[in-house]
Amino acid sequence: MEQGHGDDAAASFDPLRPRLVRVAYRMLGSVADAEDAVQDAFIRWMAVDRAEVREPEAFLRRTVTRLCLDQLKSARHQRETYIGPWLPDPIVEEDEDADVTLPLMLALERLSPLERAAFLLHDVFGLGFEEVAATIGRDPAACRQLAARARGHVREARPRFAVEKQYGLEIAAAFFAASRNGDLAGLGAMLADGVSLHADGGGKRPAAARLIVGVAEVMQVHKALAALFRRHRSDLVRLTLINGLPGFITREADGELQTTALEIEDGKIAAIYVMRNPDKLKHLH
């Protein structure tokens, strides 16, 4: 391929790359897989007659979405054989108005690939159903039904009230301090009655092998961790928003990073999401 031809393709593609990665990540929940899908789209972009493409962004969004739909079929099998709870790769975001929060990402996992695509393209990215139809290869009426079904499945995962960023980060800071200093009374006071703990180690690092639900069970885990933290340091790297939720990044005793994101409802922590799988943390380095 001539150098000039490749340069021309990159010049039109690169400004769109961040938006395309955003679409792909929300489809797949994996940073590496999203970047691979977008790179595959770029290879296809180099091969087409770009002069014939009237709307490059729409063309590339369709290409990326279709590549993601193909990938979701194998991803579903991978989730079924995954060791322990599965969480999407953590994305550090400074914008408190994240369009897809971590609980919503998990809810999207319960949808069929087509439902997921229709919901994201229409409800999150604001595309009309004609464009959604052109993207996923279904007629607009079918796409409207797919999005409506998806909306019903994910309704509970959408936050009722947005948590103000600074307030959320203050709770995250207090949670970090209490969990690392062994302040179990203070920790327990922050938790909602039905609190859940989701820890993704992927079989690569120690983590809870199942979803932990309820204050008593979550406190049992933190009692064990408090003893561990007394012997081994856990250093705070930064407080930040992770997939739209307040949380923090730490460097643990084994030298690896870890992210903790907190879902907050009515001033209490309703869910704790801990990412320990090093394969899903590489992009944070």
Secondary structure as GFF3:
##gff-version 3
##sequence-region A 1 285
A	DSSP	alpha_helix	3	13	.	.	.	ID=ss1
A	DSSP	three_ten_helix	14	16	.	.	.	ID=ss2
A	DSSP	alpha_helix	17	28	.	.	.	ID=ss3
A	DSSP	alpha_helix	31	47	.	.	.	ID=ss4
A	DSSP	three_ten_helix	50	52	.	.	.	ID=ss5
A	DSSP	alpha_helix	56	80	.	.	.	ID=ss6
A	DSSP	beta_strand	92	93	.	.	.	ID=ss7
A	DSSP	alpha_helix	102	108	.	.	.	ID=ss8
A	DSSP	alpha_helix	113	119	.	.	.	ID=ss9
A	DSSP	pi_helix	120	124	.	.	.	ID=ss10
A	DSSP	alpha_helix	129	136	.	.	.	ID=ss11
A	DSSP	alpha_helix	140	154	.	.	.	ID=ss12
A	DSSP	three_ten_helix	155	157	.	.	.	ID=ss13
A	DSSP	alpha_helix	165	181	.	.	.	ID=ss14
A	DSSP	alpha_helix	184	190	.	.	.	ID=ss15
A	DSSP	beta_strand	191	200	.	.	.	ID=ss16
A	DSSP	beta_strand	212	213	.	.	.	ID=ss17
A	DSSP	alpha_helix	215	231	.	.	.	ID=ss18
A	DSSP	beta_strand	235	242	.	.	.	ID=ss19
A	DSSP	beta_strand	245	251	.	.	.	ID=ss20
A	DSSP	beta_strand	257	265	.	.	.	ID=ss21
A	DSSP	beta_strand	268	275	.	.	.	ID=ss22
A	DSSP	three_ten_helix	278	280	.	.	.	ID=ss23
A	DSSP	three_ten_helix	282	284	.	.	.	ID=ss24
###
